[in-house]
């Protein structure tokens, strides 16, 4: 599985999410809207922050938008680790 995160340096919710993901040791592939607009379009990202979980074939299996609780992020981590 691969977790993609979409955000921006000017987005306070994105900064908070990035910090929480780092603290939980969740590896991500990060995309900044100002640098990767084509990737945002490809994944149809409309809200910041957004996380997209892909299976091993690159198929989207879960999408989370906006701020997330630590409990939600912990569940996401367990899902990734148990795959």
C-alpha positions as CSV (number, residue, x, y, z in Angstrom):
1,X,0.0,0.0,0.0
2,X,1.0,3.6,-0.5
3,X,-0.3,6.7,1.2
4,X,-0.4,9.9,-0.8
5,X,-0.8,13.2,0.9
6,X,-1.9,16.4,-0.8
7,X,-1.4,19.8,0.8
8,X,0.6,23.0,0.8
9,X,3.0,25.0,2.9
10,X,0.4,27.7,3.4
11,X,-2.2,25.3,4.7
12,X,-2.2,25.1,8.5
13,X,-4.3,21.9,8.6
14,X,-1.8,20.3,6.2
15,X,1.1,21.2,8.4
16,X,-0.6,19.6,11.4
17,X,-1.5,16.5,9.5
18,X,2.1,16.1,8.2
19,X,3.4,16.5,11.8
20,X,1.0,13.8,13.1
21,X,1.8,11.4,10.3
22,X,5.5,11.9,11.0
23,X,5.0,11.3,14.8
24,X,3.1,8.1,14.1
25,X,5.9,7.0,11.7
26,X,3.6,6.7,8.7
27,X,5.5,6.9,5.5
28,X,3.8,9.1,2.8
29,X,4.4,10.4,-0.7
30,X,3.7,14.1,-0.4
31,X,2.4,16.5,-3.1
32,X,2.3,20.3,-2.8
33,X,-0.5,21.9,-4.8
34,X,1.9,24.7,-5.9
35,X,4.4,22.2,-7.3
36,X,2.3,19.2,-8.5
37,X,-0.9,20.6,-10.0
38,X,-1.1,17.8,-12.5
39,X,-1.0,15.2,-9.8
40,X,-3.8,17.0,-8.0
41,X,-5.9,16.9,-11.1
42,X,-5.1,13.2,-11.7
43,X,-6.4,12.3,-8.3
44,X,-9.2,14.9,-8.4
45,X,-8.1,16.5,-5.1
46,X,-10.5,19.4,-4.3
47,X,-9.8,19.8,-0.5
48,X,-6.7,20.4,1.5
49,X,-5.4,18.3,3.2
50,X,-6.3,15.1,1.4
51,X,-4.9,11.6,1.9
52,X,-5.3,8.9,-0.7
53,X,-4.5,5.3,0.1
54,X,-3.6,3.1,-2.8
55,X,-3.4,-0.7,-3.0
56,X,-0.4,-2.4,-4.4
57,X,-1.9,-2.1,-7.9
58,X,-2.3,1.7,-7.6
59,X,-6.0,1.5,-7.1
60,X,-7.6,4.0,-4.7
61,X,-9.1,2.1,-1.7
62,X,-9.6,5.0,0.8
63,X,-9.7,8.8,0.7
64,X,-9.7,11.1,3.8
65,X,-10.1,14.9,3.5
66,X,-9.6,17.6,6.0
67,X,-8.1,17.3,9.5
68,X,-8.1,13.8,11.0
69,X,-8.0,12.7,14.6
70,X,-5.0,10.8,16.0
71,X,-7.3,7.8,16.4
72,X,-8.2,7.9,12.7
73,X,-4.6,8.1,11.7
74,X,-3.7,5.2,14.0
75,X,-6.3,3.1,12.4
76,X,-4.9,4.1,9.0
77,X,-1.5,3.1,10.1
78,X,-2.8,-0.3,11.3
79,X,-4.5,-0.9,8.0
80,X,-1.3,-0.1,6.1
81,X,0.8,-2.4,8.3
82,X,-1.6,-5.3,8.2
83,X,-1.7,-5.4,4.4
